[in-house]
């Protein structure tokens, strides 16, 4: 309702004035014109983008774009429409060391507007020839995208009719082909992939899952010679045979997974799926993938048992691992859409301490830990306990080490609170001084070393600081205790102190 204003005239008369309503109508009209003009500009821009000059501008922008990993894509020219059927000419893909993949032409038929509905829709992606000169080597960036995408994917037809592998990939030139399709969306997952190389790798993948129709089928097979593509990727010059197969439906499916490496069975797992709950159990022999301490802890086999659900990109479950040297269990949620831990809890018992460090002995050595947050920078807490542990002749009685912090690239800063009722093997005098010892401070942990400088130290008879250096490769350690005008230095190497 329009406002009324009263104005008093000099003669005492009162005149009524009504404000006009036209301002609201004019504003709406001007906004509509502005919006229409903006839409016309966008439309003209899209039309211009799909012209020869627009294609050249787009090609130049793509060529000037280099990922932090070193990945770079160059296109000679674009024929056809960038909003439908297009032909990408003279495609070259590079890393920091140069070009590793080329194709004279890639044909793409897609619907970019589907992205507004959170869908990647490609009707056809084809090439008559793709050449992989070598395997790429990307720079680490510290950034990772989601392990599982958060959008629907439709690829009606994928075809590489001639795939050429350069000599640098496998040691000899090979030629093959790849065909496939994919339709992954809520309530449906259909993926087919088939291909191979002459005299080399052969692979096939079929996944057909649709809960509403009680469908679940999984069949995967890879066979590769010692000089094949898969061994080159894994860095193992051994023939590889991998198979996953089974029978059943979404409500109840049973299968198995096996892998032979160099003609020897390395993985044998029983698989099960029941209405979206997945289970596995069996044995893994990791001799061809691990070495050193990790090999000692996992040899000769790891017994594996696990169960989980996968919903909305959340993997929620438990896994148990056991070898003669180590027993471990982990429970919690992995957010594969955001690459995060959610309340993950880990427990591990070291059964054979010498397999961790050759100069280490002990009993009931137990670690409990938690992880919560992004994979690379998760918040963590830990607690390590043992009634008795020794390195060579130096022992710790009723030892407890704990702390909490946040993950980071190497070296990791690890807060430490350590206590031990007694320290043995250091002589009667030093042992008496170090009774009920407590250490607090910050450790710097790298792949090979643990270092602590001027950690706060206290005991029944001493107050001061301690510095230590531990070699994680062989268990050798050095520590220097300073306090009350007394310095105590110990070095353990091999079996000598």
C-alpha positions in Angstrom: 0.0 0.0 0.0 1.4 3.4 -1.0 2.4 5.7 1.8 0.5 9.0 2.3 2.3 12.2 3.3 0.7 15.3 4.9 2.1 18.7 4.3 0.8 21.9 6.0 0.5 24.9 3.8 1.1 28.5 5.0 -2.6 29.3 5.0 -3.3 26.4 7.2 -4.6 24.1 4.4 -3.5 20.5 4.4 -2.6 18.9 1.0 -2.5 15.1 0.5 0.4 13.8 -1.6 0.6 10.1 -2.8 4.0 8.6 -3.6 4.2 6.8 -6.9 4.4 3.1 -7.2 6.5 3.2 -10.5 9.9 2.7 -8.8 9.3 -1.0 -8.1 8.1 -1.7 -11.6 11.0 0.1 -13.1 13.5 -1.7 -10.9 12.0 -5.1 -11.9 12.1 -4.2 -15.6 15.7 -3.0 -15.4 16.8 -6.2 -13.6 15.1 -8.3 -16.2 16.8 -6.4 -19.0 20.1 -6.8 -17.2 19.6 -10.5 -16.8 18.6 -10.9 -20.4 21.7 -9.0 -21.5 23.9 -11.2 -19.3 22.3 -14.4 -20.7 22.8 -13.1 -24.3 26.5 -12.3 -23.5 27.0 -15.8 -22.1 25.2 -17.3 -25.2 27.4 -15.2 -27.5 30.5 -16.3 -25.6 29.5 -19.9 -25.9 28.8 -19.5 -29.6 32.1 -17.7 -30.1 33.9 -20.5 -28.2 32.6 -23.0 -30.7 34.1 -21.2 -33.7 37.6 -21.6 -35.2 39.0 -18.6 -33.3 37.3 -19.9 -30.1 38.8 -23.4 -30.6 42.2 -21.8 -31.0 41.8 -19.8 -27.9 40.7 -22.9 -26.0 43.7 -24.9 -27.3 46.0 -22.1 -26.2 44.5 -22.0 -22.7 44.9 -25.8 -22.3 48.5 -25.7 -23.5 49.3 -23.0 -21.0 47.8 -25.0 -18.1 50.3 -27.2 -16.2 49.3 -29.1 -13.1 51.4 -29.0 -10.0 52.3 -32.7 -10.7 53.9 -31.6 -14.0 51.0 -33.0 -16.1 50.5 -31.0 -19.3 48.1 -31.6 -22.2 48.6 -30.1 -25.7 46.1 -30.3 -28.6 47.1 -29.3 -32.2 43.5 -28.2 -33.1 39.9 -29.0 -32.4 37.5 -29.9 -35.2 33.7 -30.2 -34.8 31.9 -28.9 -31.8 33.3 -28.6 -28.3 29.7 -29.0 -27.0 29.1 -32.3 -28.8 31.1 -34.3 -31.3 34.6 -33.1 -31.6 37.9 -34.4 -33.0 41.1 -33.6 -31.0 44.0 -33.5 -33.4 47.7 -34.2 -32.5 47.2 -34.7 -28.7 50.4 -34.8 -26.6 50.5 -35.5 -22.9 53.7 -34.6 -20.9 55.2 -34.8 -17.5 58.1 -32.9 -16.1 60.5 -35.0 -18.2 58.7 -34.5 -21.5 56.1 -36.1 -23.7 55.0 -39.6 -22.7 51.7 -40.2 -24.6 50.6 -39.1 -28.1 47.6 -39.6 -30.4 47.1 -38.2 -33.9 43.3 -38.0 -33.3 40.9 -38.6 -30.4 37.2 -38.5 -31.1 35.0 -37.3 -28.3 31.2 -37.2 -28.2 29.9 -35.9 -24.9 27.3 -33.8 -23.2 29.0 -31.1 -21.1 25.7 -29.7 -19.9 25.2 -32.9 -17.9 27.9 -31.6 -15.5 25.3 -29.2 -14.2 23.5 -32.3 -12.9 26.7 -33.7 -11.3 27.1 -36.2 -14.2 30.0 -37.0 -16.5 28.3 -38.1 -19.7 30.4 -39.3 -22.6 28.7 -41.2 -25.4 31.9 -42.1 -27.3 35.6 -41.8 -26.7 37.7 -43.3 -29.4 41.1 -43.3 -31.1 42.6 -45.3 -33.9 46.1 -44.9 -32.4 47.5 -44.0 -29.0 51.2 -44.3 -28.2 52.6 -44.7 -24.7 56.3 -43.9 -25.1 57.1 -44.5 -21.4 55.5 -44.6 -18.0 54.9 -41.1 -16.6 56.7 -39.7 -13.5 54.7 -37.1 -11.8 55.9 -34.7 -9.1 54.5 -35.3 -5.6 52.0 -32.5 -4.8 50.8 -33.4 -1.3 47.3 -33.1 -2.7 45.0 -36.0 -3.6 41.5 -36.0 -5.1 38.8 -38.3 -3.8 39.5 -42.0 -4.1 35.9 -42.5 -5.2 34.2 -39.7 -7.3 31.1 -38.0 -6.0 29.4 -37.8 -9.5 27.7 -40.2 -11.9 29.8 -41.5 -14.8 28.5 -42.7 -18.1 30.9 -43.8 -20.9 28.9 -45.4 -23.7 31.9 -46.6 -25.7 35.6 -46.5 -25.0 37.9 -47.8 -27.8 41.6 -47.6 -28.5 41.9 -49.6 -31.6 45.7 -49.6 -31.7 47.6 -49.1 -28.4 51.4 -48.8 -29.0 53.8 -49.3 -26.1 57.3 -47.9 -26.6 60.4 -49.9 -25.8 61.0 -47.9 -22.6 57.7 -49.2 -21.1 58.4 -53.0 -21.0 61.8 -53.4 -22.7 60.3 -54.2 -26.1 57.7 -52.5 -28.3 54.2 -54.0 -28.2 50.9 -53.3 -29.9 47.4 -54.0 -28.5 43.8 -52.6 -28.1 41.3 -51.6 -25.4 37.5 -51.5 -25.5 35.1 -50.8 -22.7 32.1 -49.0 -21.3 30.9 -47.7 -17.9 27.6 -46.7 -16.3 28.1 -45.8 -12.6 25.3 -44.0 -10.7 23.2 -44.4 -7.6 21.8 -47.9 -7.4 23.7 -49.1 -10.5 27.2 -50.0 -11.5 28.1 -51.6 -14.8 31.7 -51.6 -16.0 33.2 -53.6 -18.9 36.8 -53.5 -19.9 38.6 -55.8 -22.3 42.0 -55.5 -23.9 45.4 -56.9 -24.4 48.8 -56.6 -26.0 50.2 -59.0 -28.7 52.6 -61.3 -26.9 51.9 -59.4 -23.7 49.3 -58.6 -21.1 45.6 -59.7 -21.4 43.0 -58.3 -19.1 39.2 -58.4 -18.7 36.9 -56.8 -16.1 33.2 -57.2 -15.7 31.3 -55.5 -12.8 27.5 -55.6 -12.8 25.8 -54.5 -9.6 22.2 -53.4 -9.2 20.6 -54.0 -5.8 17.0 -53.3 -6.9 17.2 -56.2 -9.4 19.2 -58.4 -7.1 22.2 -58.4 -9.5 25.8 -58.8 -8.5 28.5 -60.2 -10.8 32.3 -59.6 -10.6 34.8 -61.2 -12.9 38.4 -59.9 -13.4 41.4 -61.5 -15.0 44.9 -60.3 -15.8 47.7 -62.3 -17.3 51.0 -60.7 -18.0 54.4 -62.1 -18.9 57.6 -61.1 -17.1 58.2 -58.3 -19.7 54.6 -57.2 -19.7 53.0 -53.8 -18.8 51.7 -54.8 -15.3 55.1 -56.1 -14.1 56.7 -52.9 -15.4 54.2 -50.8 -13.4 54.9 -52.9 -10.3 58.6 -53.0 -10.8 58.6 -56.8 -10.8 60.1 -58.7 -13.8 58.0 -61.8 -13.0 54.9 -63.2 -14.8 51.7 -62.2 -13.0 48.3 -64.0 -13.1 45.4 -62.4 -11.2 41.8 -63.5 -11.1 38.6 -62.6 -9.2 35.5 -64.7 -9.8 32.4 -65.8 -8.1 28.7 -66.6 -8.3 25.5 -65.4 -6.7 23.4 -62.3 -6.5 23.3 -59.0 -4.6 21.7 -60.8 -1.6 24.3 -63.5 -1.5 27.5 -63.7 -3.6 30.5 -66.0 -3.0 33.9 -65.8 -4.8 37.6 -65.9 -4.5 40.7 -63.8 -5.4 44.0 -65.3 -6.4 47.3 -64.0 -7.6 50.3 -65.9 -8.8 53.7 -64.2 -9.1 56.5 -66.0 -10.9 54.4 -69.2 -10.9 53.9 -69.1 -7.1 50.7 -68.4 -5.3 51.0 -65.2 -3.4 47.4 -64.3 -2.7 44.5 -66.6 -1.9 41.4 -65.0 -0.5 37.8 -66.1 -0.1 35.3 -63.3 -0.9 31.7 -62.8 0.1 29.0 -60.1 -0.4 25.6 -60.1 1.3 23.3 -57.1 0.6 26.1 -54.6 0.6 28.2 -56.1 3.3 31.6 -57.4 2.1 33.9 -59.9 3.7 37.3 -61.5 2.9 39.6 -64.0 4.5 42.7 -65.9 3.5 46.4 -65.6 3.2 48.9 -63.2 1.6 52.6 -64.1 1.0 54.4 -60.7 0.5 57.9 -61.9 -0.1 58.1 -60.4 -3.6 57.0 -56.9 -2.4 58.6 -56.3 1.0 62.2 -56.4 2.2 64.1 -55.8 5.4 62.2 -55.2 8.6 58.8 -55.3 6.9 59.6 -58.6 5.3 60.6 -60.1 8.7 57.4 -58.9 10.3 55.1 -60.4 7.6 56.9 -63.6 6.6 56.1 -66.3 5.6 52.4 -65.3 5.3 49.9 -62.9 6.6 46.5 -64.2 7.6 43.8 -61.7 6.7 40.2 -61.4 7.8 38.0 -58.4 7.2 34.4 -57.1 6.8 33.0 -53.8 5.7 30.2 -51.9 4.2 30.5 -49.3 1.4 27.8 -46.6 1.3 27.9 -43.0 0.2 31.7 -43.5 -0.3 32.1 -44.4 3.4 34.0 -47.7 3.9 33.0 -48.8 7.4 34.5 -52.0 8.8 37.3 -54.0 10.5 40.4 -55.8 9.3 42.6 -58.3 11.2 46.2 -59.2 10.2 48.3 -61.9 11.8 51.8 -63.2 11.1 54.2 -65.2 13.3 55.8 -61.9 14.3 52.9 -59.5 14.5 49.1 -59.3 15.3 47.1 -56.2 14.4 43.4 -55.1 14.1 42.0 -51.8 12.7 38.4 -50.6 13.0 36.7 -47.5 11.8 35.6 -45.5 8.8 37.5 -44.4 5.7 35.8 -41.5 3.9 36.8 -42.2 0.3 35.0 -39.1 -1.0 36.9 -36.7 1.3 40.1 -38.8 1.9 39.7 -38.8 5.6 39.9 -41.2 8.6 36.8 -41.2 10.8 37.5 -42.5 14.3 39.9 -45.2 13.2 41.3 -47.3 16.0 44.3 -49.6 15.7 45.7 -52.2 18.0 49.0 -54.2 17.4 50.9 -56.8 19.4 54.6 -57.4 18.7 55.0 -61.1 19.1 58.6 -61.4 17.9 60.5 -58.2 18.8 63.8 -59.2 17.1 61.9 -59.1 13.8 61.4 -55.4 14.3 65.0 -54.7 15.6 67.5 -57.5 15.7 68.8 -56.2 19.1 65.4 -55.9 20.7 63.7 -58.4 23.1 60.6 -58.0 25.3 57.2 -59.3 26.2 53.6 -58.2 25.9 54.6 -55.2 23.7 51.4 -53.5 22.7 50.5 -50.4 20.7 47.1 -48.8 20.5 46.5 -45.8 18.3 43.7 -43.6 16.9 43.4 -41.6 13.6 40.9 -38.9 12.8 41.1 -36.4 9.9 42.6 -36.1 6.4 44.8 -38.9 5.3 48.0 -36.9 5.2 47.4 -34.7 8.2 45.2 -36.7 10.5 45.1 -36.1 14.3 46.5 -39.1 16.0 47.1 -40.5 19.5 49.2 -43.5 20.5 50.1 -45.5 23.6 52.9 -48.1 23.7 53.2 -50.4 26.8 55.3 -53.3 27.9 56.2 -54.9 31.3 59.8 -55.3 30.0 61.7 -54.4 26.8 65.4 -54.5 26.1 67.8 -53.2 23.4 70.9 -55.3 23.7 71.7 -55.1 27.5 69.7 -51.9 28.2 66.3 -52.7 29.5 63.2 -50.7 30.5 60.8 -52.1 33.2 57.1 -51.3 33.1 57.6 -48.9 30.2 54.8 -46.7 28.8 55.1 -44.2 26.0 52.2 -42.1 24.7 51.3 -38.8 22.9 49.0 -37.1 20.5 49.6 -34.9 17.5 48.9 -34.3 13.9 50.4 -36.0 10.8 52.7 -34.2 8.4 55.3 -34.9 5.7 58.6 -36.3 6.9 60.0 -35.6 9.4 56.9 -36.0 11.6 56.9 -34.2 14.9 55.7 -36.7 17.5 55.0 -35.6 21.1 56.3 -38.1 23.7 55.6 -38.8 27.3 57.6 -41.8 28.5 57.9 -43.4 31.8 59.7 -46.5 33.1 59.9 -47.9 36.7 63.5 -48.9 36.1 66.3 -48.9 33.6 68.6 -51.9 33.7 71.9 -52.8 32.1 73.4 -49.3 32.6 75.3 -50.1 35.9 74.2 -49.8 39.5 74.9 -46.1 39.8 73.1 -45.0 36.6 70.3 -47.5 37.3 69.7 -45.9 40.8 69.8 -42.4 39.3 67.2 -43.4 36.6 64.7 -45.1 38.9 61.1 -44.1 38.0 62.4 -42.1 35.0 60.1 -39.8 33.1 60.8 -38.1 29.7 58.7 -35.5 27.9 59.3 -33.7 24.7 59.1 -33.7 21.0 60.6 -36.3 18.6 61.4 -35.8 15.0 60.7 -39.0 13.2 61.9 -39.7 9.6 61.9 -42.9 7.6 65.3 -43.9 9.0 65.9 -41.9 12.2 64.2 -40.8 15.5 65.8 -37.7 17.0 65.0 -35.9 20.3 66.9 -32.9 21.5 66.9 -31.7 25.1 63.9 -33.7 26.2 62.8 -33.0 29.7 63.9 -35.7 32.1 63.1 -36.4 35.7 63.6 -39.4 38.1 63.9 -40.1 41.8 67.4 -38.7 41.9 67.8 -36.6 38.7 66.3 -33.6 37.0 67.7 -32.5 33.6 67.3 -33.3 30.0 68.1 -36.1 27.6 69.0 -36.1 23.9 68.7 -39.3 21.8 69.2 -40.6 18.3 67.7 -43.9 17.1 68.6 -45.6 13.8 65.4 -47.3 12.6 67.3 -49.4 10.1 69.3 -51.4 12.6 68.1 -50.4 16.1 71.3 -48.7 17.1 70.8 -45.8 19.5 72.7 -43.1 21.4 71.5 -41.0 24.3 73.0 -38.3 26.4 71.7 -37.4 29.8 72.6 -34.1 31.4 71.6 -32.9 34.9 72.7 -31.9 38.3 76.3 -31.3 36.9 76.4 -34.9 35.7 76.5 -36.1 32.1 75.8 -39.8 31.2 76.3 -40.9 27.7 75.4 -44.3 26.3 75.7 -45.8 22.9 74.3 -49.1 21.8 75.5 -50.7 18.6 74.9 -54.3 17.7 75.5 -56.2 20.9 77.9 -53.7 22.5 77.3 -50.8 24.9 
